[in-house]
C-alpha cells in the first residue's frame, strides 16, 4: 500500500485553567492507495488516522501565550494551510476563541461548547457538542484500532492512563457525566484528542479508518 494525497491535520485544543493543563493534540488523516481491483478498474482509497503529537502547556500560562503557542503549531511548515483547529469554547473558552480568530492562524477554527445534551447543534459559529459523543466516539475509534499512536510519544502512556480513568456518572436527574474517575486526575489529553477526532469526522463524514468507499481510477479520477 502506498501513500496517496498529502495528509490533512486536525488540531484539538482543550483549554485549561489555573489547576488544569491546556492540551494540544495533532491528528493526521492520511489517505493511502490500496490494492488494484480489476473488476472496478480502480485502486482502493484507504484512510487512516494517526496521532502525531501531544503537548501539555505548563500550568499558569496566560491565554495570550496559549494563543501564541497554537499559532506556532498551525503555522508550522508541516501544518500550514493543511489543518483545522478544534478548540474547547466551554466556559472561559469564548474569549480565547476571539483571540484565536484575530491571531492569523491560517486555518479554519471550529469552536466546540461541550454540553451534557443529547444532540449536537450549531449556532453563531459555535458547535454545541455532547460530551458523550466526544468520549464514546474516541473510545470506539481506539477499540477498533482506528487511531495509530506514534511510537515513542512522551505523553502517549499518559493519554492511555487518562482513557482508562474515564468513567460515566449518573446525576440525580439521570444525566450522564463523563470525567476522570478520581478527583485530581486530569482528562485534558483525552479531550484534546477527542476534539481532533470530532473535527476529522465533521470534515470527512465517511468512515475514517479502513476502506472509506472511494475508488481512485486511472488518470487520477476519484469516484465514490
CORLIN-V742485 format. One record per residue. RES is the residue in three letters. SS is DSSP state (H for helix, E for strand, L for the rest). Layout:
RES/SS
RES/SS
//
This chain:
UNK/L
UNK/E
UNK/E
UNK/L
UNK/L
UNK/L
UNK/L
UNK/E
UNK/E
UNK/E
UNK/E
UNK/E
UNK/E
UNK/E
UNK/L
UNK/L
UNK/L
UNK/L
UNK/L
UNK/L
UNK/L
UNK/E
UNK/E
UNK/E
UNK/E
UNK/E
UNK/E
UNK/E
UNK/E
UNK/E
UNK/E
UNK/E
UNK/E
UNK/E
UNK/E
UNK/E
UNK/E
UNK/L
UNK/L
UNK/L
UNK/L
UNK/E
UNK/E
UNK/E
UNK/E
UNK/E
UNK/E
UNK/E
UNK/E
UNK/E
UNK/E
UNK/E
UNK/E
UNK/E
UNK/E
UNK/E
UNK/E
UNK/L
UNK/L
UNK/L
UNK/L
UNK/L
UNK/H
UNK/H
UNK/H
UNK/H
UNK/H
UNK/H
UNK/H
UNK/H
UNK/H
UNK/H
UNK/H
UNK/H
UNK/L
UNK/L
UNK/L
UNK/L
UNK/L
UNK/L
UNK/L
UNK/L
UNK/E
UNK/E
UNK/E
UNK/E
UNK/E
UNK/E
UNK/L
UNK/L
UNK/L
UNK/L
UNK/H
UNK/H
UNK/H
UNK/H
UNK/H
UNK/H
UNK/H
UNK/H
UNK/H
UNK/L
UNK/L
UNK/L
UNK/L
UNK/L
UNK/L
UNK/E
UNK/E
UNK/E
UNK/E
UNK/E
UNK/E
UNK/E
UNK/E
UNK/L
UNK/L
UNK/L
UNK/L
UNK/L
UNK/E
UNK/E
UNK/E
UNK/L
UNK/L
UNK/E
UNK/E
UNK/E
UNK/E
UNK/E
UNK/H
UNK/H
UNK/H
UNK/H
UNK/H
UNK/H
UNK/H
UNK/H
UNK/H
UNK/H
UNK/H
UNK/H
UNK/H
UNK/L
UNK/L
UNK/L
UNK/E
UNK/E
UNK/E
UNK/L
UNK/L
UNK/L
UNK/L
UNK/L
UNK/L
UNK/H
UNK/H
UNK/H
UNK/H
UNK/H
UNK/H
UNK/H
UNK/H
UNK/H
UNK/H
UNK/E
UNK/E
UNK/E
UNK/E
UNK/E
UNK/L
UNK/L
UNK/L
UNK/L
UNK/L
UNK/E
UNK/E
UNK/E
UNK/E
UNK/E
UNK/L
UNK/L
UNK/L
UNK/L
UNK/L
UNK/L
UNK/L
UNK/H
UNK/H
UNK/H
UNK/H
UNK/H
UNK/H
UNK/H
UNK/H
UNK/H
UNK/H
UNK/H
UNK/H
UNK/H
UNK/H
UNK/H
UNK/H
UNK/L
UNK/L
UNK/L
UNK/L
UNK/L
UNK/L
UNK/E
UNK/E
UNK/E
UNK/E
UNK/E
UNK/E
UNK/E
UNK/E
UNK/L
UNK/L
UNK/L
UNK/L
UNK/E
UNK/E
UNK/L
//
